[in-house]
Amino acid sequence: MSYTALYRKWRPERFEDVKGQDAIVRTLKNQIAMGRIGHAYLFCGTRGTGKTTV
């Protein structure tokens, strides 16, 4: 049995699975739909706010 860290096991794989980050998800979806994907995104916030998840 291989070990998988909890943060990897339960991390969302689709935008629809991300909870509590509606504005960010909407912005990213719109940028993808318009074909204007940035080369980098900076997410800031306190610990536990979903920066790594998004």
N, C-alpha and C positions, 0 to 999 in steps of 0.2 A: 504494500500500500504506500503510495507516494504522498508526501506532505505538501499541502497547498496552504499558503498563508490565508487567513480569513479575509484580509483586505482584497486578495485576488479572487477568492472563491465567490464573494458576494458583490463584487463590483459590477455595476450595470454594463451591459454590452450594447444597448441601444439607447437612443435619446428618450424613448418612451419609458424606459426603466428608471430614469433619473427623477428623483422626488425632491421637491422644494427648491428647484433652480429653474423655474419656468421662464423667467426673462432671459437668462443666459442660454438655455436650450433653444428658445425661439430665435434669438440672435444668431446662434451658430447654424441652425437649420436654414434661416434666410440667406446667410452668406454662402452656404453650400449650394442652395437652389439658384442663386444668382451667379455662381461661379467666381465669386470674389473671396477666396479663401486666403487669409493672411498667413504669412510665414511663421508668425509667433503670436501667442496670446499670453497675457499676463493676468493671472488670477491672484487676488490678494484677499486676505481675511483671516480671522482667528482660526485656531485649531478646531477641526470638526465641522467646517462650513461647506465642505464638498469640493474644494479646489482640485484635488487629485481625481475625484470621481468624474468631474466634467472633463 
